[in-house]
Amino acid sequence: MAPAAIWRVRELRFAAVAGVLLLASVAAPGLWAGGAAAWWAAGLQLAAVAVGGATFVPEAVRALVKGRLGVGLLMAIAAAGAVALGEYGEAATLAFLFSIAEGLEGYAVARTRHGLRALLDLVPPTARVRRDGRESEVPPAELRVGDILAVRPGERIATDGVVTAGRGSLDTSVVTGESVPTEVEPGAVVYAGTVNGSGALEISVTATAKDNSLARLVHIVREAQERKGASQRLAERFARPLVPGVLVLAALIALVGSLTGDPAVWIERSLVVLVAAAPCAFALSVPVAVVAAIGAASKAGVLIKGGAAVEALGRVKVVALDKTGTLTRNRPVVIEVLAVPGGDRDRVLGVAAALEARSEHPLAAAILAAWPGPEAPAADVEAVPGHGLRGRVEGVPARLGKPGFVEPGPLASEVRRLQDAGATVVLVEHDGSLVGAVAVRDEIRPEAAETVARFRELGVEVVMLTGDNSRTAAAIAAQAGITDVRAGLLPADKARIVTELKARGPVAMVGDGINDAPALATADAGIAMGVMGSDVAVEAADLALMGEDLRRLADAVAHTRAARAIFTQNLLLSGAILVALVPLAAAGVLGLAVVVAVHEVAEVLVIGNGIRSGRRRHLPQRVRGASIQEAA
């Protein structure tokens, strides 16, 4: 549900009542004459203390019983001390301002978390399902794997599945952050929360509501918000021992001062020091900013697993990119079909498609997708490991395979040209004679070069890591504008190279498969391409892109850098306030009301500054070839 309107926040309502009572106490002399005015003013101020204190004193007492000392305890002691000294107005001011800060803190966190909770609302309240030949509407929670969903144009998809009938376009922007609709047809994988733009679809359910991609995303981010970054741990390490330290300091000031001067003066000063040294703003410096930064990133299709990941990515100086599935789409396509002089191109593709008709090799899918004719599987097909296939097409022997298994003959120079361009070339032989060659390549993502250029603008080095051969790697790297290429790598090699790259600075590794998991775990920041991809890669990574737009990588670096700058600003501001206030309070220069006001204003500033991490200035909505901001 949406966060409550700010005026409905309990702490802020109590603060408003306390404020009214405090103002009424100031007006008391004008309403009542003589001693009655003082009694009314004192009564109103004590009432303000009680109302404002109700927002933090009970919690402070409960924490104390459990052995935890918090900022609320310092404020409770200071308020009680001020009351004991007869400084009712000071106590009321403290309770009023601290209750405002407590309310604003709670509202800020609720507001930044709301965007994440709203993701679950993307699932429609009911789903139209076909069971036993009948169509009915059921709650998404009742869907079972294997059910057939009927999704009409304009409707949201209730859970993950595979299209079994129909064609259309899906709006995936709410999940991936990418604004361009995705065309789907039978066999396409679809995800919960996406919107069917056109054409009726039938979808076979592959995940229940509690296990689908949307639920998984929310679960991971909720866990991520509990993880702490280095700055957050620093703030907490400082704040935790500071509370008992402040209590000891205040007690020493009261004790030593009372032995050398007026006890009333020094006890009052000790109470002021108690409030001045309270690390309220310091404790809030990082958490609010972390939650805001993670929430904004999740809306833009970047899943960040906590403050530690924000810290790590914000420091990155080197990005190592896997080739297949990261720089490329991992969907090989036929880029060229060559026929021998006097030969027929369709014959080449037809023989190749016949031999590959029952193969599960990625190259087979590319060849079959390029063949427009009907499937006519070859007979007696057998694989020759490491070389290719052989069988009988139209009753005569046929072979398909790499150069060496089938000699390139007159096509030798063309084969070298295609291989230099990063293509895998298979030669086709029919009835004992070479008929031609088919070149297949996993095409580079169109935004790859733009992403690499953006990294350079950010001062980040880019390295490509791949298990592919050096010729293919060099061709893809040249298109992307990458000069540092490491090819022919095993998973262990990638992890080793990531370790070596750390000599240049913090390293981010980007990959999408199980073989990338060791390198993702080794890097300072591991980034998985597609939260819907390999479970192992996503679990090993610190961040994941929910979509496939590479430009989000550079966006994420810029976003986390901005968030880290805000963390630093908050920590410096909070530290400076503590350093300045404590000696001034101990010397009696500042009174309790002034110290309380400065502290609470600082707390509001820290919260407000932290919320700026939730801006999406560095996370523009993307379209092909440009961002929405650039296209406007």
Secondary structure, DSSP 8 states (H G I E B T S, - for coil): -----GGG-HHHHHHHHHHHHHHHHHHHHHHS-THHHHHHHHHHHHHHHHHHHTTTHHHHHHHHHTT---HHHHHHHHHHHHHHTT-HHHHHHHHHHHHHHHHHHHHHHHHHHHHHHHHHTTS-S-EEEEETTEEEEE-GGG--TT-EEEE-TT-B--S-EEEEE--EEEE-HHHH-B-S-EEE-TT-EE-TT-EEEES-EEEEE-S-TTTSHHHHHHHHHHHHHHS--HHHHHHHHHHHHHHHHHHHHHHHHHHHHHHHS-HHHHHHHHHHHHHHT--HHHHHTTHHHHHHHHHHHHHTTEEE-SHHHHHHHHH--EEEEEIIIIIB-S--EEEEEEE-TT--HHHHHHHHHHHHTT--SHHHHHHHHH--S-----EEEEEETTTEEEEEETTEEEEEESBTTB--GGGHHHHHHHHHTT-EEEEEEETTEEEEEEEEE--B-TTHHHHHHHHHHTT-EEEEE-SS-HHHHHHHHHHHT--EEE-S--HHHHHHHHHHHGGGS-EEEEE-SGGGHHHHHHSSEEEEE-TTS-HHHHHH-SEEESS--THHHHHHHHHHHHHHHHHHHHHHHHHHHHHHHHHHHHTTSS-HHHHHHHHHHHHHHHHHHHHGGG--TTS--EETTEEHHHH-
